[in-house]
Amino acid sequence: MPHHPHMQRRSHGPAHLSLSLTILLASLLSACGGGGGGEAQSPATPPVVVTPPASSAETALSITANNAEAASVLAFSNGAIALAAVQMTIDLAATATSSSTLSKPCGSNGSQTITFSDNDGNARVSAGDKLVVAYSYCYSKELDGIVDGTMSATFAAPANGQQLSGTLSFSPGFGDHTSIPREELGGSLRFDYASGEVSKLLRVSSDVQAFKMVYTDGAVTKTDTITALDAQHELRIDTARATTGMRYRLASNLLGGSIDVSTTTPLRSWFETLPDAGELTLTGAGNSKASLRVNPNPAMANFNVLFGDTVITSLPSSGTDYLWSSGAWLAQNASLASYTTKPDLPASFKVLIEPDTANMAPNGALTWTYTRTLGTPLLRDAQFREVGSGFVSIPGIISQNGAMLTVKPTSQLKAGATYNLVFDRMAPDSVRDNAGNGLSTPFGTVEVKVKRTISANIDLLGSPALLLGPAATLTVDASKSSANGSPVSSLQWRQLSGPALTIANPSAARLTLSTAAPAKGVAIIELTVSNAANETDKQQFIIDVLTDLSAALVFSYSSGNGKVTIDSNAATTAPAYVRYVADINAIDIGSTKTMQRLLLGLPGTLRWQAGLSASFGTGNSDGVNGRYLGEYSCSSSNGNFRVIDFALDAAGNPSRVAIDLDENCAGGIVNKVSIRYGSDMPLRK
């Protein structure tokens, strides 16, 4: 864990913040263990007996040049350990669901057993729940040490804007038993944790039981007590900065007195980079002072130790990497064996978090987060160009916020669609930090796939999109529309064009369409559905409106069990091609759009009338000539037909025709055809 100045370096650890003081504070620990040497006192001069105080820890410590270094590093380590121990709890709470006990291995070939009690059964951490973790020789990257023992967290109701709150307590013996001297944590800590869009803030404070650090070398044990603690650690992705502050009172048996500790300037760093600002100040008896100040020349050492205003030594900050890490902002940090930090170099400017361009929300935005705050914007224009839709393009607004670059479309993207995001600047240094270092991300064209978070679905319930006859109706249903598998929040029907249709309730899931007066034309109906995030999806369908039957012609056809296709003259003003040739007793009817044609001639023994059924094709037994011709007809076929409605006007021209026909094709496939002219007889399905 972040090591105190007295501790010896372990072979597996880095060069620690306090390595130079190992011998000094090891001697401090043993100083109270034995008597003094030298010559014996004369019996004639008996010693003066003085009753020592119960503990010198509560006496204000006079800070001197001799103890300033040890006190400064000890003060910093205490606050870092309190924050790191609670951070371990926060990280584990993020994985807790239902009540369970789970054992798994951890670093240094150790193990940890995690028991979560979900008292309210809501499958997440909430007030009243408890988390108990037992470690056995387990390396902790937050504490940077090998941990044994048990710690327990009891969660409380968090305040507004926070996600977690509670108390962390340590069972006797919890700590690092591999360090020299051995180091243990005792007492308890209160914590609050808030995780927002750009900030993750951990606050640790004193609880009813004071937080304690216990040191022992086997012969001597000394306890330091931390009270009035208020420590905060914040990670902000808008600035790519880690900030740590602490304030507390230390009653130290190790130092032999008490001091007040506070960060006069918060300790700050770029993510994964050694600190570049901050100062921790110690105040002792008689306003004596020492401080640990970030070195303005970090190439030498990361911290300067000051007695008063005088620098007396410099130290590295290794062993406290948790404080300078990007932490929970990066999912991959959870699996890291340890945190590492590096000096601030030009190569340190890079992309920290890339947006998920394969799952963009329709109303969302794309944000690139960097490891440094950005300089003057170089990217000024962006376009979202829908793939496969010709020239559909939606402008994107580019904005910068500290270390974040965001591109947001000016209007919602189409759910389920794919876009190419195209930037105006094609130079390889399209993004620069305040120091002028450049990156080429984002650059050029970026493929963006939009999530299907909302889906409009129009169901015609098996009927063709047709209104045939003055009394015709068409029922459509939108209940299969969904928002991520759930019902939509709202829906709205509207007519975009065509003959006026009656829409009784435009917000109903099921709608019955009709015309108030006979009409001929093509109507376009649009359905718009929305989810809770106000993301929308639209679907349109076209209805052939032939409620005015005068000269109305419809072909419908399907092959096998396939979809019924409608070919009507609703969209044209040209006269329908319908002929009766009396000389050969034949009907000749041609479709409007797809070149379907029915040409059948009856023998003199048969007449065109409702109820007639006959066969056609080669070798038919009814003597019928001709066949059904068209784009979807068989090359050589036969079949049968039935006349449902038929009438001629006074001039001998067809005024009403309704014929259903089955065409038998090779392989047992049957084409089913319905032809209606001036007739409102229902089409076959």
C-alpha positions as CSV (number, residue, x, y, z in Angstrom):
1,M,0.0,0.0,0.0
2,P,1.2,3.6,-0.2
3,H,4.1,3.1,2.1
4,H,5.0,5.1,5.2
5,P,8.5,6.5,5.5
6,H,9.5,3.8,8.0
7,M,8.7,0.8,5.9
8,Q,11.3,-1.3,4.1
9,R,10.9,-1.9,0.4
10,R,9.4,-5.2,-0.6
11,S,11.0,-7.0,-3.5
12,H,7.8,-7.0,-5.6
13,G,7.1,-3.3,-5.2
14,P,8.3,-0.1,-6.8
15,A,10.6,2.4,-5.4
16,H,8.3,4.0,-2.8
17,L,7.7,7.5,-1.8
18,S,9.5,7.1,1.5
19,L,12.3,4.7,0.8
20,S,14.9,7.2,2.0
21,L,13.4,7.3,5.5
22,T,13.2,3.6,6.1
23,I,16.1,3.5,8.6
24,L,14.9,6.7,10.4
25,L,11.4,5.7,11.1
26,A,12.2,2.1,11.8
27,S,14.3,3.5,14.6
28,L,11.4,5.7,15.7
29,L,9.3,2.6,16.1
30,S,11.9,0.9,18.3
31,A,12.8,4.1,20.2
32,C,10.4,3.5,23.0
33,G,11.3,-0.2,23.5
34,G,14.4,-0.2,25.7
35,G,16.3,1.7,28.4
36,G,19.3,4.0,27.9
37,G,22.9,2.9,28.2
38,G,25.9,4.7,29.6
39,E,27.3,4.8,33.2
40,A,25.3,3.9,36.3
41,Q,23.9,6.6,38.4
42,S,25.4,7.3,41.8
43,P,23.2,5.8,44.6
44,A,23.6,9.1,46.5
45,T,21.7,10.9,43.8
46,P,18.4,9.1,43.4
47,P,16.6,9.7,40.1
48,V,13.6,12.0,40.0
49,V,10.5,9.9,39.3
50,V,8.2,11.4,36.6
51,T,4.9,9.9,35.7
52,P,4.8,9.8,31.9
53,P,1.6,10.8,30.1
54,A,-0.7,8.0,29.0
55,S,0.2,8.8,25.4
56,S,2.4,11.5,23.8
57,A,0.4,11.3,20.6
58,E,-2.1,13.9,21.8
59,T,0.6,16.4,22.6
60,A,1.1,18.9,19.9
61,L,4.2,17.9,17.9
62,S,6.9,20.5,17.4
63,I,7.8,20.2,13.7
64,T,11.6,20.5,13.2
65,A,14.0,20.0,10.3
66,N,14.7,16.5,11.8
67,N,11.1,15.2,11.7
68,A,9.6,17.3,8.8
69,E,10.4,14.7,6.2
70,A,9.0,11.7,8.1
71,A,5.9,13.7,9.2
72,S,5.1,14.9,5.7
73,V,5.3,11.5,4.0
74,L,3.4,9.9,6.9
75,A,0.6,12.5,6.7
76,F,0.2,12.0,2.9
77,S,0.2,8.2,3.1
78,N,-2.5,8.1,5.8
79,G,-4.9,10.1,3.6
80,A,-4.0,8.1,0.5
81,I,-4.6,4.8,2.3
82,A,-8.1,5.9,3.6
83,L,-9.1,6.8,0.0
84,A,-7.6,3.7,-1.5
85,A,-9.3,1.3,1.0
86,V,-12.7,2.9,0.3
87,Q,-12.1,2.8,-3.5
88,M,-11.6,-1.0,-3.2
89,T,-15.1,-1.1,-1.8
90,I,-16.6,1.1,-4.5
91,D,-15.0,-1.1,-7.2
92,L,-16.4,-4.3,-5.7
93,A,-19.9,-2.7,-5.2
94,A,-20.0,-2.1,-9.0
95,T,-20.0,-5.9,-9.5
96,A,-22.6,-6.8,-6.8
97,T,-26.0,-8.1,-7.9
98,S,-28.0,-10.7,-5.9
99,S,-27.0,-12.1,-2.5
100,S,-24.0,-14.5,-3.0
101,T,-20.6,-15.6,-1.8
102,L,-17.9,-15.7,-4.4
103,S,-14.3,-16.8,-4.0
104,K,-11.7,-16.0,-6.7
105,P,-8.0,-15.6,-7.0
106,C,-6.1,-12.3,-6.9
107,G,-2.6,-11.0,-7.4
108,S,0.4,-12.6,-5.7
109,N,-1.3,-16.0,-5.9
110,G,-3.7,-15.0,-3.1
111,S,-7.5,-15.2,-2.9
112,Q,-10.5,-13.1,-1.9
113,T,-13.9,-14.2,-0.7
114,I,-16.7,-11.7,-1.4
115,T,-20.1,-12.0,0.3
116,F,-22.8,-9.6,-0.7
117,S,-26.1,-9.5,1.2
118,D,-28.8,-7.9,-0.9
119,N,-31.3,-7.3,2.0
120,D,-34.0,-5.7,-0.1
121,G,-33.6,-8.1,-3.1
122,N,-33.4,-5.4,-5.7
123,A,-30.2,-6.9,-7.3
124,R,-28.1,-3.9,-6.7
125,V,-26.3,-2.1,-3.9
126,S,-28.7,0.0,-1.8
127,A,-29.4,1.1,1.7
128,G,-29.2,-1.8,4.2
129,D,-27.1,-4.0,2.0
130,K,-23.7,-5.4,3.2
131,L,-20.5,-6.3,1.5
132,V,-17.9,-8.4,3.3
133,V,-14.5,-9.1,1.7
134,A,-12.0,-11.5,3.2
135,Y,-8.4,-11.3,1.7
136,S,-5.7,-13.9,2.0
137,Y,-2.3,-12.8,0.7
138,C,-4.1,-10.7,-2.0
139,Y,-2.3,-7.9,-3.9
140,S,-4.4,-4.7,-4.0
141,K,-3.5,-2.2,-6.8
142,E,-5.3,0.6,-4.9
143,L,-3.3,0.0,-1.7
144,D,-0.3,-1.2,-3.6
145,G,0.3,-3.9,-1.1
146,I,-0.4,-7.5,-0.2
147,V,-3.5,-7.6,2.0
148,D,-4.8,-10.1,4.6
149,G,-7.9,-9.9,6.7
150,T,-11.5,-8.8,6.4
151,M,-13.2,-5.5,5.7
152,S,-17.0,-4.9,5.8
153,A,-19.1,-2.2,4.2
154,T,-22.6,-1.4,5.3
155,F,-24.5,0.8,2.8
156,A,-26.8,3.7,3.6
157,A,-29.2,5.8,1.6
158,P,-27.2,8.1,-0.5
159,A,-27.9,11.8,-0.7
160,N,-29.2,13.4,-3.8
161,G,-26.8,13.2,-6.7
162,Q,-24.8,10.3,-5.1
163,Q,-24.8,6.6,-6.0
164,L,-23.3,5.1,-2.9
165,S,-23.0,5.9,0.8
166,G,-22.1,3.9,3.8
167,T,-19.5,2.9,6.4
168,L,-16.3,0.8,5.9
169,S,-14.9,-1.0,8.9
170,F,-11.8,-3.2,9.4
171,S,-11.6,-6.4,11.4
172,P,-8.6,-6.7,13.8
173,G,-5.6,-7.9,11.8
174,F,-6.6,-6.3,8.4
175,G,-3.6,-5.0,6.6
176,D,-0.3,-5.7,5.0
177,H,1.6,-8.3,7.0
178,T,4.5,-8.5,4.5
179,S,5.7,-5.0,5.1
180,I,8.4,-4.2,7.6
181,P,7.2,-3.2,10.1
182,R,3.8,-4.8,9.7
183,E,1.0,-2.4,9.0
184,E,-2.7,-2.7,9.9
185,L,-5.9,-0.6,9.4
186,G,-8.4,-0.3,12.2
187,G,-11.6,1.5,13.1
188,S,-14.0,2.6,10.4
189,L,-14.6,5.3,7.7
190,R,-17.6,6.9,6.2
191,F,-17.9,7.4,2.5
192,D,-20.0,9.0,-0.2
193,Y,-19.6,8.4,-3.9
194,A,-21.1,10.2,-6.9
195,S,-20.6,9.2,-10.5
196,G,-21.8,11.7,-13.1
197,E,-21.4,12.3,-16.8
198,V,-18.0,13.9,-16.4
199,S,-17.1,13.4,-12.7
200,K,-16.5,10.6,-10.3
201,L,-16.1,12.0,-6.8
202,L,-15.2,9.9,-3.7
203,R,-15.4,11.5,-0.3
204,V,-14.1,9.8,2.8
205,S,-14.7,11.1,6.4
206,S,-14.3,10.1,10.0
207,D,-16.9,7.7,11.5
208,V,-17.9,7.1,15.2
209,Q,-14.9,4.8,15.5
210,A,-11.8,6.7,14.6
211,F,-9.6,5.4,11.7
212,K,-6.3,4.0,12.9
213,M,-3.0,2.9,11.5
214,V,-1.2,0.3,13.6
215,Y,2.5,-0.5,13.1
216,T,4.5,-3.3,14.8
217,D,7.8,-5.0,14.3
218,G,6.9,-7.8,16.7
219,A,8.4,-6.2,19.7
220,V,6.9,-2.8,19.7
221,T,3.4,-1.6,18.5
222,K,2.5,2.0,17.8
223,T,-0.9,3.3,16.8
224,D,-1.7,6.5,14.9
225,T,-5.2,7.9,15.1
226,I,-6.8,9.9,12.4
227,T,-9.8,12.1,13.3
228,A,-11.8,14.9,11.7
229,L,-11.0,13.4,8.4
230,D,-12.3,14.9,5.2
231,A,-10.6,13.4,2.1
232,Q,-11.8,13.8,-1.5
233,H,-10.6,12.2,-4.7
234,E,-12.2,13.3,-8.0
235,L,-11.6,12.1,-11.6
236,R,-13.0,14.4,-14.3
237,I,-12.9,13.4,-17.9
238,D,-13.8,16.9,-19.1
239,T,-10.4,18.0,-17.8
240,A,-8.6,14.6,-17.8
241,R,-7.5,15.5,-14.3
242,A,-7.2,13.6,-11.0
243,T,-7.6,15.8,-8.0
244,T,-7.0,14.8,-4.3
245,G,-7.6,16.9,-1.2
246,M,-7.5,15.9,2.5
247,R,-7.8,17.5,5.9
248,Y,-7.5,15.7,9.2
249,R,-5.9,15.6,12.7
250,L,-3.2,13.0,13.3
251,A,-2.4,11.9,16.8
252,S,0.8,9.9,16.1
253,N,2.5,7.6,18.6
254,L,5.0,7.0,15.8
255,L,6.0,10.7,15.6
256,G,5.4,11.3,19.3
257,G,2.8,14.1,18.9
258,S,-0.2,15.5,17.0
259,I,-0.3,17.6,13.9
260,D,-3.0,19.1,11.7
261,V,-2.9,18.1,8.0
262,S,-4.5,19.8,5.1
263,T,-4.0,20.3,1.4
264,T,-3.5,24.0,0.9
265,T,-3.5,23.4,-2.8
266,P,-5.2,20.2,-4.1
267,L,-2.8,17.6,-5.5
268,R,-3.5,17.3,-9.2
269,S,-2.3,15.3,-12.2
270,W,-3.2,14.3,-15.8
271,F,-4.6,10.8,-16.0
272,E,-1.8,8.1,-15.7
273,T,0.7,10.9,-15.2
274,L,2.8,12.0,-12.2
275,P,1.4,14.9,-10.3
276,D,2.2,18.4,-11.5
277,A,0.5,20.6,-8.8
278,G,-0.5,20.6,-5.2
279,E,0.8,21.0,-1.6
280,L,0.0,19.2,1.6
281,T,0.7,21.3,4.7
282,L,1.4,20.1,8.3
283,T,0.9,22.4,11.3
284,G,2.3,21.5,14.7
285,A,3.1,23.1,18.0
286,G,3.8,26.8,18.0
287,N,2.5,27.0,14.4
288,S,5.6,25.1,13.2
289,K,5.1,23.9,9.7
290,A,6.2,21.4,7.1
291,S,4.8,20.5,3.7
292,L,4.9,18.1,0.8
293,R,4.9,20.1,-2.4
294,V,4.8,18.9,-5.9
295,N,8.2,19.7,-7.5
296,P,8.0,22.2,-10.4
297,N,10.8,20.2,-12.0
298,P,9.4,16.6,-11.9
299,A,12.4,15.3,-13.8
300,M,14.3,15.5,-10.6
301,A,11.7,14.1,-8.1
302,N,8.0,14.5,-7.8
303,F,7.7,16.0,-4.3
304,N,9.7,18.5,-2.4
305,V,9.7,18.4,1.4
306,L,9.8,21.8,3.0
307,F,10.5,22.8,6.6
308,G,8.9,26.2,6.8
309,D,9.7,27.7,3.4
310,T,12.9,25.8,2.9
311,V,13.2,22.7,0.7
312,I,15.1,20.1,2.7
313,T,14.8,17.1,0.4
314,S,13.0,15.7,-2.6
315,L,11.2,12.4,-3.0
316,P,9.5,10.3,-5.8
317,S,5.7,9.7,-5.7
318,S,5.9,6.1,-6.7
319,G,3.5,3.7,-4.8
320,T,0.6,6.2,-4.9
321,D,-0.3,5.5,-8.6
322,Y,-4.0,5.0,-7.7
323,L,-4.4,8.7,-7.0
324,W,-3.1,9.6,-10.5
325,S,-5.0,7.0,-12.5
326,S,-8.1,7.4,-14.7
327,G,-9.7,4.8,-12.5
328,A,-13.3,3.8,-13.2
329,W,-13.5,5.8,-16.4
330,L,-11.8,3.0,-18.3
331,A,-13.4,-0.4,-18.1
332,Q,-10.1,-2.1,-18.7
333,N,-8.7,-0.6,-15.5
334,A,-10.7,-3.2,-13.5
335,S,-8.5,-6.0,-14.9
336,L,-5.2,-4.2,-14.4
337,A,-2.7,-6.0,-12.2
338,S,-1.5,-2.6,-11.0
339,Y,-1.6,1.1,-11.7
340,T,1.3,2.8,-13.4
341,T,2.1,6.5,-14.0
342,K,4.6,8.2,-16.2
343,P,6.1,11.7,-16.5
344,D,4.2,14.2,-18.6
345,L,5.7,14.0,-22.1
346,P,4.4,15.1,-25.6
347,A,3.6,11.4,-26.3
348,S,1.3,11.5,-23.3
349,F,-1.4,13.2,-25.5
350,K,-3.6,10.5,-26.8
351,V,-7.2,9.4,-27.0
352,L,-8.4,8.2,-23.5
353,I,-11.9,7.1,-24.4
354,E,-13.3,6.6,-28.0
355,P,-17.0,6.7,-28.7
356,D,-18.9,3.6,-29.5
357,T,-19.5,4.3,-33.2
358,A,-21.2,0.9,-33.7
359,N,-24.0,1.7,-31.2
360,M,-24.9,5.4,-31.4
361,A,-28.3,6.4,-30.0
362,P,-30.5,8.1,-32.6
363,N,-30.6,11.3,-30.4
364,G,-27.1,10.8,-29.2
365,A,-23.7,12.3,-29.8
366,L,-20.1,11.1,-30.3
367,T,-17.5,12.2,-27.8
368,W,-13.8,11.6,-28.0
369,T,-12.0,12.1,-24.6
370,Y,-8.3,12.9,-24.5
371,T,-5.6,12.8,-21.9
372,R,-5.0,16.5,-22.1
373,T,-7.2,19.6,-22.5
374,L,-7.7,20.6,-26.1
375,G,-6.4,23.8,-27.8
376,T,-7.9,26.0,-30.4
377,P,-10.5,23.9,-32.4
378,L,-9.3,22.9,-35.9
379,L,-12.3,20.8,-36.8
380,R,-15.2,23.1,-37.7
381,D,-17.6,21.1,-39.9
382,A,-19.0,17.6,-39.9
383,Q,-21.7,15.9,-41.9
384,F,-23.6,12.7,-41.1
385,R,-24.3,11.1,-44.6
386,E,-26.7,8.2,-44.6
387,V,-25.3,5.2,-46.4
388,G,-27.5,4.0,-49.3
389,S,-29.9,7.0,-49.3
390,G,-28.4,9.2,-52.0
391,F,-27.7,12.7,-50.8
392,V,-29.4,12.6,-47.3
393,S,-26.9,14.5,-45.1
394,I,-27.4,15.9,-41.5
395,P,-25.0,18.5,-40.3
396,G,-23.0,17.8,-37.1
397,I,-22.2,20.5,-34.5
398,I,-18.6,20.2,-33.2
399,S,-17.9,21.4,-29.7
400,Q,-15.0,21.2,-27.2
401,N,-15.2,21.0,-23.5
402,G,-11.8,20.8,-21.9
403,A,-10.4,17.4,-22.9
404,M,-13.6,16.3,-24.7
405,L,-14.5,16.8,-28.4
406,T,-18.2,16.1,-29.2
407,V,-20.0,15.9,-32.5
408,K,-23.8,16.0,-32.3
409,P,-26.2,15.9,-35.3
410,T,-28.5,18.8,-35.7
411,S,-31.5,16.5,-36.0
412,Q,-32.1,12.9,-35.0
413,L,-30.4,10.1,-36.9
414,K,-32.5,7.3,-38.4
415,A,-32.8,4.4,-36.0
416,G,-31.0,1.3,-37.4
417,A,-29.3,3.3,-40.2
418,T,-25.6,3.6,-41.1
419,Y,-23.9,6.9,-41.6
420,N,-20.5,8.1,-42.7
421,L,-19.4,11.0,-40.5
422,V,-17.2,13.2,-42.7
423,F,-15.0,16.0,-41.2
424,D,-13.8,19.1,-43.1
425,R,-10.2,18.9,-42.0
426,M,-8.2,16.1,-43.6
427,A,-4.8,16.9,-42.0
428,P,-3.3,14.2,-39.8
429,D,-3.2,16.6,-36.8
430,S,-6.9,17.4,-36.7
431,V,-6.9,17.6,-32.9
432,R,-4.3,19.4,-30.8
433,D,-3.8,19.9,-27.1
434,N,-2.9,23.2,-25.5
435,A,0.8,22.5,-25.9
436,G,0.4,22.0,-29.7
437,N,0.8,18.3,-29.8
438,G,-1.4,16.8,-32.5
439,L,-3.5,13.7,-33.1
440,S,-5.4,12.3,-36.1
441,T,-8.4,11.0,-34.2
442,P,-11.0,11.6,-35.4
443,F,-9.9,11.9,-39.0
444,G,-11.4,11.7,-42.5
445,T,-14.5,9.5,-42.5
446,V,-15.9,7.6,-39.6
447,E,-18.6,4.9,-40.0
448,V,-21.4,5.3,-37.5
449,K,-24.1,2.7,-36.9
450,V,-27.2,3.9,-35.2
451,K,-28.9,1.6,-32.6
452,R,-32.4,0.4,-33.2
453,T,-33.7,1.9,-30.0
454,I,-37.1,2.6,-31.5
455,S,-38.9,0.8,-34.3
456,A,-42.2,1.7,-36.1
457,N,-44.1,-1.3,-37.4
458,I,-47.3,-1.1,-39.5
459,D,-49.2,-4.4,-39.8
460,L,-52.0,-4.6,-42.5
461,L,-53.3,-7.7,-40.8
462,G,-53.1,-9.7,-44.0
463,S,-55.0,-7.4,-46.2
464,P,-53.6,-5.6,-49.3
465,A,-53.1,-1.8,-49.1
466,L,-56.3,-1.1,-51.1
467,L,-59.6,0.6,-50.6
468,L,-61.9,-0.8,-53.3
469,G,-65.5,0.3,-53.4
470,P,-67.4,3.1,-51.6
471,A,-67.9,1.1,-48.4
472,A,-64.3,-0.2,-48.3
473,T,-62.3,0.0,-45.1
474,L,-58.7,-1.0,-44.2
475,T,-57.5,-1.7,-40.7
476,V,-53.9,-1.1,-39.9
477,D,-52.1,-1.9,-36.6
478,A,-49.0,-0.4,-34.9
479,S,-48.9,-2.6,-31.8
480,K,-45.8,-4.4,-33.0
481,S,-43.9,-1.2,-32.8
482,S,-41.3,-1.3,-30.0
483,A,-38.8,0.6,-28.0
484,N,-36.0,-1.8,-27.1
485,G,-38.5,-4.6,-26.8
486,S,-40.9,-2.5,-24.7
487,P,-44.1,-0.7,-25.8
488,V,-43.5,2.7,-27.4
489,S,-44.2,5.8,-25.3
490,S,-46.4,7.4,-28.0
491,L,-47.5,7.0,-31.6
492,Q,-49.1,9.3,-34.2
493,W,-50.7,8.6,-37.5
494,R,-51.0,11.2,-40.3
495,Q,-51.8,11.4,-44.0
496,L,-49.1,12.9,-46.1
497,S,-50.8,13.0,-49.5
498,G,-53.6,11.6,-51.7
499,P,-57.4,11.5,-51.4
500,A,-58.6,12.5,-48.0
501,L,-59.0,9.5,-45.7
502,T,-60.9,9.3,-42.4
503,I,-58.5,8.9,-39.4
504,A,-60.8,8.8,-36.4
505,N,-58.1,8.5,-33.6
506,P,-54.6,9.4,-34.9
507,S,-53.0,8.3,-31.6
508,A,-54.6,4.8,-31.4
509,A,-52.5,1.7,-32.0
510,R,-55.2,0.2,-34.4
511,L,-56.7,2.4,-37.0
512,T,-59.5,1.8,-39.6
513,L,-59.2,3.9,-42.7
514,S,-62.0,4.8,-45.2
515,T,-63.0,7.7,-47.4
516,A,-65.9,10.0,-46.7
517,A,-66.7,10.3,-50.4
518,P,-65.9,8.2,-53.5
519,A,-62.3,8.9,-54.6
520,K,-59.5,7.6,-56.8
521,G,-55.8,8.1,-56.2
522,V,-52.8,7.1,-54.1
523,A,-52.7,8.0,-50.4
524,I,-49.5,8.0,-48.3
525,I,-50.0,7.3,-44.5
526,E,-47.1,7.8,-42.0
527,L,-46.7,6.3,-38.5
528,T,-44.4,8.0,-36.0
529,V,-43.5,6.3,-32.8
530,S,-41.5,7.6,-29.8
531,N,-39.7,6.2,-26.8
532,A,-39.0,7.6,-23.4
533,A,-35.9,9.4,-24.6
534,N,-38.0,11.1,-27.3
535,E,-36.3,9.2,-30.0
536,T,-38.6,8.6,-33.0
537,D,-38.9,6.2,-35.9
538,K,-41.2,6.5,-38.9
539,Q,-42.8,4.1,-41.3
540,Q,-44.9,4.9,-44.4
541,F,-47.2,2.9,-46.6
542,I,-49.1,3.6,-49.8
543,I,-52.8,2.8,-50.2
544,D,-54.4,2.5,-53.6
545,V,-57.7,4.3,-53.2
546,L,-60.5,3.2,-55.6
547,T,-63.6,3.9,-53.7
548,D,-64.9,5.6,-56.9
549,L,-65.5,2.4,-58.9
550,S,-66.0,4.1,-62.3
551,A,-63.2,2.7,-64.5
552,A,-61.4,1.3,-61.4
553,L,-59.1,-1.6,-62.4
554,V,-57.2,-3.9,-60.0
555,F,-55.0,-6.9,-60.6
556,S,-53.9,-8.8,-57.5
557,Y,-51.6,-11.8,-57.7
558,S,-49.5,-14.1,-55.6
559,S,-47.2,-17.0,-56.3
560,G,-47.6,-20.1,-54.1
561,N,-48.0,-18.8,-50.6
562,G,-46.2,-15.6,-51.3
563,K,-47.2,-12.0,-50.7
564,V,-50.1,-10.5,-52.5
565,T,-49.1,-7.8,-55.0
566,I,-51.5,-5.1,-56.1
567,D,-51.4,-3.5,-59.5
568,S,-54.2,-0.9,-59.9
569,N,-54.9,2.2,-62.0
570,A,-55.4,4.4,-58.9
571,A,-52.4,6.5,-59.8
572,T,-53.3,7.2,-63.4
573,T,-55.9,9.1,-65.3
574,A,-55.4,7.0,-68.4
575,P,-58.5,4.9,-69.3
576,A,-58.4,1.3,-68.2
577,Y,-57.7,-1.3,-70.8
578,V,-60.8,-3.6,-70.6
579,R,-62.4,-5.0,-73.8
580,Y,-65.1,-7.5,-74.8
581,V,-64.7,-8.8,-78.3
582,A,-68.1,-10.1,-79.3
583,D,-67.0,-11.7,-82.5
584,I,-64.8,-14.3,-80.6
585,N,-66.7,-14.0,-77.3
586,A,-63.4,-13.0,-75.6
587,I,-62.4,-10.8,-72.7
588,D,-59.1,-8.8,-73.0
589,I,-57.9,-7.0,-69.8
590,G,-54.5,-5.4,-69.3
591,S,-53.0,-4.2,-66.0
592,T,-51.7,-0.7,-65.6
593,K,-48.1,-1.1,-64.3
594,T,-46.8,-4.6,-64.6
595,M,-48.0,-5.7,-68.0
596,Q,-50.4,-8.4,-66.7
597,R,-52.9,-9.5,-69.3
598,L,-55.9,-11.8,-69.4
599,L,-57.0,-12.8,-72.9
600,L,-59.6,-15.6,-72.8
601,G,-62.2,-16.6,-75.5
602,L,-65.2,-18.8,-74.8
603,P,-66.7,-21.3,-77.2
604,G,-70.2,-20.5,-78.5
605,T,-71.7,-22.8,-76.0
606,L,-70.5,-20.6,-73.0
607,R,-71.3,-17.0,-72.1
608,W,-69.6,-14.5,-69.9
609,Q,-71.7,-14.2,-66.7
610,A,-71.4,-14.5,-62.9
611,G,-71.0,-18.1,-61.8
612,L,-69.1,-19.3,-64.8
613,S,-66.2,-21.7,-64.1
614,A,-64.0,-23.1,-66.7
615,S,-60.5,-24.3,-67.5
616,F,-57.9,-22.9,-69.8
617,G,-54.6,-23.8,-71.3
618,T,-53.4,-26.5,-73.7
619,G,-55.9,-29.4,-74.0
620,N,-58.4,-27.9,-71.6
621,S,-61.8,-29.7,-71.7
622,D,-63.9,-26.6,-72.0
623,G,-62.7,-25.3,-75.3
624,V,-61.4,-22.1,-73.9
625,N,-58.8,-20.2,-76.0
626,G,-56.1,-17.9,-74.7
627,R,-54.4,-17.7,-71.4
628,Y,-53.1,-15.4,-68.6
629,L,-49.9,-13.5,-69.6
630,G,-47.6,-11.4,-67.6
631,E,-44.4,-10.7,-65.7
632,Y,-45.2,-13.4,-63.1
633,S,-47.1,-15.9,-65.2
634,C,-45.7,-19.3,-66.2
635,S,-44.1,-19.8,-69.6
636,S,-46.3,-22.7,-70.3
637,S,-49.3,-23.3,-68.1
638,N,-52.9,-24.2,-67.7
639,G,-55.5,-23.6,-65.0
640,N,-59.0,-22.6,-64.3
641,F,-61.0,-19.4,-63.6
642,R,-64.3,-18.4,-62.0
643,V,-66.4,-15.4,-63.0
644,I,-67.8,-13.7,-59.8
645,D,-69.3,-10.6,-61.4
646,F,-69.8,-9.6,-65.0
647,A,-71.9,-7.0,-66.8
648,L,-71.9,-5.1,-70.2
649,D,-73.2,-1.6,-70.7
650,A,-75.6,-0.6,-73.4
651,A,-72.8,-0.2,-75.9
652,G,-71.6,-3.8,-75.3
653,N,-68.5,-2.7,-73.3
654,P,-67.7,-4.3,-69.9
655,S,-69.0,-2.2,-67.0
656,R,-68.2,-4.7,-64.2
657,V,-65.8,-7.6,-64.2
658,A,-64.7,-9.8,-61.3
659,I,-62.6,-12.9,-62.1
660,D,-60.5,-15.2,-60.0
661,L,-57.9,-17.3,-61.7
662,D,-55.6,-20.1,-60.7
663,E,-52.6,-20.7,-63.0
664,N,-50.8,-24.1,-62.5
665,C,-47.1,-23.9,-63.0
666,A,-44.3,-26.5,-63.1
667,G,-43.3,-27.9,-59.7
668,G,-46.8,-27.6,-58.3
669,I,-46.7,-23.8,-57.9
670,V,-50.1,-22.1,-58.3
671,N,-50.3,-18.4,-59.2
672,K,-53.5,-16.9,-57.7
673,V,-54.9,-13.9,-59.6
674,S,-57.9,-11.7,-58.9
675,I,-59.1,-9.1,-61.5
676,R,-61.6,-6.4,-60.6
677,Y,-63.0,-3.7,-62.9
678,G,-65.8,-1.5,-61.8
679,S,-66.7,-4.1,-59.1
680,D,-66.3,-4.0,-55.4
681,M,-66.3,-7.7,-55.0
682,P,-63.5,-8.5,-52.4
683,L,-60.2,-9.7,-53.7
684,R,-59.1,-13.2,-52.8
685,K,-56.4,-13.5,-50.1
